[in-house]
Amino acid sequence: MSVALDAPAPVGFAEKIWRINWGLVLVLTAIAGIGVLALYSAAGGRFEPWAARHAVRYGAAFSLMLVVALIHPKVWLALAWPIYIVSLLLLIAVDVIGKIGMGAQRWLVIGPLQIQPSEIAKVAVILVLARYYHGLRKEQAAQFLYTLPPLALIVVVVGLVMVQPDLGTAMMVLLAGGAILFVAGVRLWMFLVAGVAAIASLPIAWTFMHEYQRKRVFTFLDPDRDPLGAGYHITQSKIAIGSGGLFGKGFLKGTQSSLNFLPEKQTDFIFTTFVEEWGMFGACVLLGLFALVLVWGFSIAFRSQHHFGRLLALGVTAMMFLYVFINIAMVMGLLPVVGVPLPLVSNGGTAMVSVMFACGLLIGVNVYRDAQLPRTR
C-alpha cells in the first residue's frame, strides 16, 4: 500500500515537453551549426558535398532525439538486450561482408545507406550495462563475480571492433564501459588489476597491430621521423592550429585546408579546419559548448531517482567526453591518430544519428527522472 501511495503521478504530455532540457537542445544545435560552418569552409565555400548533408542529417537526427526523449525509460530497459544483440550481429556482418575503405572494413552498405555499426555499438554497450547494474544491489555490484558478465559484454564488442580494425572506437567502448563500472560501484582494486594486466599485455597486443597502426604509434612518439608519410597528417594539423593564432585567419581564409594540405579535413581533422580560421577564441567557444553538454549530463544523472537513468546519463556523458577529448588530443598530437570524429561537427551520418540518439536517451532521463522502474537484468 505504501508503494502505491508514494508512487509519483504519471507525467502528462505537456509536462514532458516542459521537462525537456531545451538549453541542452539549443547547445547541441549550436554545435551542429558550427559543424555546418566548418564543413562549408572545408568545401571551399560550398554547401556541397558536406555542409548541406550535415544540416539535413541534423534535422532528421533532431527529430529522432526528441522522439527518443519522450519514450519512457522502461521501454529502453526492455530493449537494451535486443539493441546490444543487433549491434553484435551488425559488427559480425561488417567482418564478413563489410565495405573496405581507407584500409579498414568498418561499413555496411544497405541499399542507398552506408552505416558504421561500431558507432551503434557504443550506445548499445551503455544501454546494456545500465540495465545490468540497475538489476543489482550495491553490495552485489562491488563483488568480483558480478563484474565478469559486464566485462564480457565490453570485451566482445571491443574484440569485434578491433578486427575491423578501429582502435579509436575500441578505446571509446572500453573506457566508457569502464566508467559505468566505476560509478556502478566496482571496487578500485579491480581497475588497478585490470590496468596492470593491460600494461603487461602490451607486447602481445603489439604483435597483433597492423603495420599502419604501429607507424601511428611511432609517429606519435616522434612526429618528425616521417614528415611526408605517417607523420604528414599530424604535422599539417599542428601547422594549421598554430597558424590560427588568437582570432584565426578569418572565415574561408584557412590556407592549410583550402590548399588541401590537411587530409581528412571534413572528418577527423574538422577541429583543425575550424581553429585555423577562428583561432583560439573559436576553439574556446566550441569547447565551452561541449563543456555545457557535459555539465548538463552530470546534472541530469544526479537528479535521476532511478539507477538505470543515472547510469545511462553518466554513460552518455562519458561517451561525449571521450569523443571530444580523443579527437582534439589526436589532432594536436597528444594522442596517436585513431580516427575518432568530433561529435556533431565532423561529417558522418552514423555518428550523427548515434550521438543524437544517445542525447535523446540523456534528455529522456530528465523527462522521467522520478519514474519507478522494475529491478531486472
N, C-alpha and C positions, 0 to 999 in steps of 0.2 A: 504493500500500500504506500509506504514511504517513497519508493522509487517512482510510483505513478504521480504522487503529489509534487515531488521535486523535479520531475521531468519538465524541460523548457517547452513553452508553447511553440507550435510549428511556425516557421518563418514564412510570412507571406511574400508574394512576388515583389511587391513594392519595396518591402524591407530588404529583400535580396539585392535588388538594384541599388538601394541606398548603401548596403554593406560592401559593395564592390569598391575596392580601393582605387578611386578614379585618379588620385595623384600618381599612383604606380602606373596606371594605364597611360597617363599623359607622359610620364618619363620614358616609358617603353616606346611610345610614338615618336618622341623627340630623338631617341637613339636611332630608330629606324629612319627618321628624316635625315639625320647626319649620314646614315648609310647611303641614302639616295643621292645626297650631295656629293659624297666621296666617289661613288660609282659613276656619276655623271662626269665628274672631273677625270676619273681614270680612263673614260672612253673618249677623252679629248673634247669635252663639251657637248656630248650627245647622250640622249636618253637610251638609245640602243647601243649595245645589246644588253646592258646590265641594269641601269637605273630604273627604266620603266618596268622591267620584270620584277625588280626588287619591290617597287611600290605596289604592284598588283599582288605579289605574294604576301606582302604585309597586310594588305586589305583583307585577303582571304583568311590568313592566319589570325588576324584580329577578331574576325567573326568566330572562328573556332575557339579562341581563347575565352570569349565571353560565354559561349555555349558550355564549354567545359567548366567554367567558374560557377555556373548556375546549377550544375548537376550535383546531387547530394553525394558526399564522400562515401556513403555506404555502397554506392554503385562502383566507385573506384576500388573500394575494399574488395568487392566481389570480382572485379575484372583484373585485379593485379596479377594473379597467376596466369590467366589466359593471355594477357598482353605480354608477359615475360616469355611464355612458351612460343607465341607467334614471333617474337623478336629473335629467339633462338633459331627457329625454322628459317627465318629470313637470312640470318647470318650463315647458316649452313648452305642455303641456296646460293649465296654470294660465292662461297668457296667452290661450288660445283658449276654454276652457270653464270657467275657474275661477269660484268663488263670490266675489262682491263684498261686502265688509263694511268699515264704517268708512272708506270712501273708497279702499280698496285691494282688489286682486284677488290674493289670496295663498293661497287654499284650494281644494282639490279635494274634492268630495263623492262618495264611493264607497259606495253603499248607506247603512248607518247611520253610516259613518265619515266624519269630516271631517279631512283631513290637510293639513299645510303643507309642501310639497315643499322649500322653501328650508331648512328645518331638516335635512332629509335630505342636502341638497347640501353642507352644512358638513362633515359626516363623509365624504362621498364625495370631496371635494376633498383632504382629509387623506390618505385611503387611496391615491388615485391618485398624489399627489405622493410619498408614501413609497415606493411601488412604483417610480416613475420613477427617483428618486435612488438607490434600492437597486441598480439596474442600471448605475449609472455609477461609474467610478473617481473618486477625489477630484480629480485634475487635470482630468478632464472636467467635473465639476460647477462648477469655477471659471471655465470658458470661456463667453464670451457666447453663442456659437452654441447651446450645450446649455441655455441659460436660456430660449430662445424657446418651446419646447414647453410647459414648465410655466407660463410667463406666459400663454400662450394658454388653457390649461386653467382658470386662475383667472379671466381676463378674460371668457371665455364665460359662466361661471356668474354673475359679478358683473353682467354686462350683462342677463342674463335676470331676475335678482332685482331690478335697478333698474327694469325695465319694470313691475313689479307695482304700485306701487313699494314697495320695502322697503330704505331706506337703511341701517338698523341691521344687517340681515343681510348686506348687500353689504359694509359696512365690516368685519364679522367675517370673511367669506370672504377678503377682500383682505389683512387683517392676519395672519390665521392662515396663509394661504398664504405670505405674505412671511416669517413666522417660520420656516417649514420651509425655504424657500430659503436663509435666513441660516445656519441650523445645518447645512444640506447642504454649505455651502462656497462659495456665490455671493459674489463679490468685493464689498467695501463700496462701491466707486465706482459699481457698477451701481445700488445702492439710492439713492445720492446723486443720480444722473442721474434716476432714476425720481421721486424727491421733487421735484426742480426742475421736471420735466415736469408733475407733478401740480399744483404751485402755479401754473405758467403756464397750465394748462388750466382753472383755477377760473372765469374769466369765461365760458368756453364751457359749463362744467357748470351754472353759474347759470341760463343761458338754458333748459336742459332740465329744471330743477327745477319741481315742481308748486307752486302758489301756497301751499298749506298748509305745504310744506317750507320755503319762503322765510320764512314767518311764524315758523316754529320757530327759524330762524337769527336773525331779528330779536329774537325773544323771549329767546333765549339771550344776546344782546348787551345787551339792555335789558328785563328781565323786567317792569318797571313800565309799559311802553309800552301794553300792552293787558291789564290785570289780569283783566278779565272775559271776555276772548276767548282769544286764542292763549296768553296768559300764565297762564291760570287754573290749569292742571294743576300747573305748577311752583311757583306761588305757594302753593297749598294744600299741596303736598308739603313745602315749606320750613317752613310753619307747623306742620304735623304733626310733622316731625322735631324742630324746635326746642322744641315744647311737651312732647316726651317727656322732656327733661332727662336726668339721670344714670341714673335707675332706671325711668323711664316712668310712665304714668298708671295702670297696672295692667291685667291681663287683662280684656278685654271693656269697658274704660273709655275707649277712644280716641274722642274726640268727632269729629274730622275724618272718620274712617272711618264710625262708626256713624250720623252725621247726613248721610252721603252728600255731604260737601263735597269728598271726594277721588275723582276719577274713576279708573276702571280700577284700583280698589284690590285686585282679585284677580289682576291680571296684571302689567303693567309697574310698578305702584306698590305691590306687595306688601311691599317692604322698608320703605316709609314706614309702612304699616299696622302692621308688626311693631315698628318703632322707636318709634312713638308710644306703644305700650303697654308696651314693655320697656326703652326708653331706650338710652343709650349702652352700658350694660352688656350688654344683649341684642344690640345691634349688634356689639359686640366678640366676643361668644361665637360669633355666626353667622359673622363674618368669620374668626375663628380656625379654625373648622371648614373653611371654604373654603381657608384657608392650608394646612391639613394635607393637603388633597387635592392642592394644587399641589406641596407638598414631596414627597409620595409619588410624584407623577407624574414629577418630575425624578429622584428616586431610581431608579425603575423604568427610566427611559430610560438612565441612566448604567450600570446593571447589565446591560443587554441586550448580548449578544455579536454580534447581527446588526444590520446597518444599517437594515433595514426596521423592526424593532421599535423601534429608537432613535428614528427619525424619526416613527413612528406615535405613540409615547408622548409625545414633545415636542409634536407637533401637537395631540393631545387635551388636553394640559396647557395649551397656548397658547389653545385654544378655551375651556376652562373659565375661564381668567383673563380673557379678553375678555368673556365673558358677565357675569361678576361686576363687572368694572371699569366697563364701559359702562353697565350697569343702574344701579349705585349712583351713578356720576358723573352720570348723567342725572337721577335723582330728586333729587339735591342741587343741580342747576343748574349743574354743572361742564361738562356737555355738552348739546347740544340734545336734545330728546325725540325718540328714533328708534325706539322700540318694540322693545327687546331684553328678554326675560324674565329673571328671576333663576332659574338652574337648580335644579330640584327643589323650588323654593319657590313660584314663580308657577304659576297654574292653566294647564294646556295639555297636551294628550295627545301631540302630535307632538314637542314639545320634550322632554318627559319621556322618551319612547322613544328619541329620537336621542341624548340625553345619556347614558342608561344603556347604550345600545349602544356608544357611544364609551368609556365607562368599562369595559365588558366587554373591548373591544379593549386598553385600557390594562392591565387585570389580566392578560389573556392574554399580553401581552409578558413579564410577570414569570413566569408559569407556564412559558413556553417560552423563557426568557431565553438558554439555551445551545443553542437549535436551530440547525441549519445549513440555510440557505435558498439556492436557486439564484439566481445573478445574472441577472435577466431584466427586460426593460422591456415 
